[in-house]
Amino acid sequence: MTESGTSTEQPEAPARRRLVRIRKPRVIGGVCEGVGRYFDIDPVVFRVVLAVLALTGGVGLVAYGLAWLLMVQEGEEESEVRRLLGGRVEGPALTAVVVALVGCGLFLSMLGSPGNQTFSLVLLASLAGAVYWSQQRRRAQEPAPPAAQPPPSPSAEPWWRETIREPYVWAPDDGPYEKEPRRPRRQAPWLAIATFFVALAAAAIGIAASWGGRPLGTSLEIGFGAALGVFGLGFTISTRRGRLGGGSVVAAVLVTALLVGAAAVPKSVGTQWSDATWRPASVAELQSSYKLGAGEGDLDLTALKLSHGQTISTRVELGTGLVKVIVPNNVTVRLRLRVGLGDVQLPSDYGQNIDVKPGLDRTTTLGPAYRATTVGTIKLDLKVGLGELKVVR
């Protein structure tokens, strides 16, 4: 309403777009549908990219879980992460947390595969380029804003007469002003118990199916990953059938920690414990390398007769357990010692306590025994993933 008593309808400004999760249609959490609408791109593109990233390193699951937690659902004011911080633990928030944790576990388990990481980065860069190109194209096609219009002509009737004709409305009367409180979801103890035991069975089946044919760390990753998948399915079902308790959340976090720990286990650690003893009778019988997945390995080199100035080399690799190498008294030994987590004992260390250290990588040289003359040199490359390494004369 202007001073002359006439009202002029101004064109409504276009509603500002918000990045929200869509209620319908959606597949899981409505994240891809919401992102697709925001950037004006088919949501199938985001679904395919996230699925590929999830299978090639877990990045897709991490991104989806975090977006689920941070994005507000359509028609609401609070995100799932704000509800979690406020103490309201519900099914959708727990499902998003589990999805992100599973993705973190897969990502950590594939850190040693640079090919997957490179592919993920290239795919993300391609998606970002497609989004940027779509935004530039949409802005170029937007119509120009309307030209400014002159103010309306003044009227002879004063503004206060128009005001008196109708009563002043102090507040709208079209409904309640406060949003109704969100009713808490009922608990489903039967679903929590079923999810726990099914996850336990899935972990046992996964570990048993891969035991013996794969390294210990990989076997544990398969089992714990299957258990996390069951927890994720249980949290998804809880959105409809009633929320799971806090014990399920603790169990899912514990399984995730176990999955991360399994990913850190060296791939050289096997699942079959065995003992091996190697005693080459001559230099010709000495092999270039000796390997053992798990157990105790003894390499006895005392029978070797080196000629003057001769140099020989070998390598011993053990996943987990104990490696003991016995060297002759009349040789010089050049050692490369690598232990993921464990202890190294050399002839000069006898009588000392075991000192467990992580990531030990040491190079040293042992001279011949007391009053012995050096005949030749033995180069030893000794590697243990988890355990103890001994060199004795």
Helices and strands as residue ranges (DSSP letters): E 20-21, H 31-39, H 43-55, H 59-70, E 72-73, H 80-85, H 91-109, H 114-141, H 159-165, H 189-210, H 216-241, H 246-263, E 273-278, G 283-285, E 289-300, E 311-326, E 331-345, G 347-349, E 357-366, E 376-392
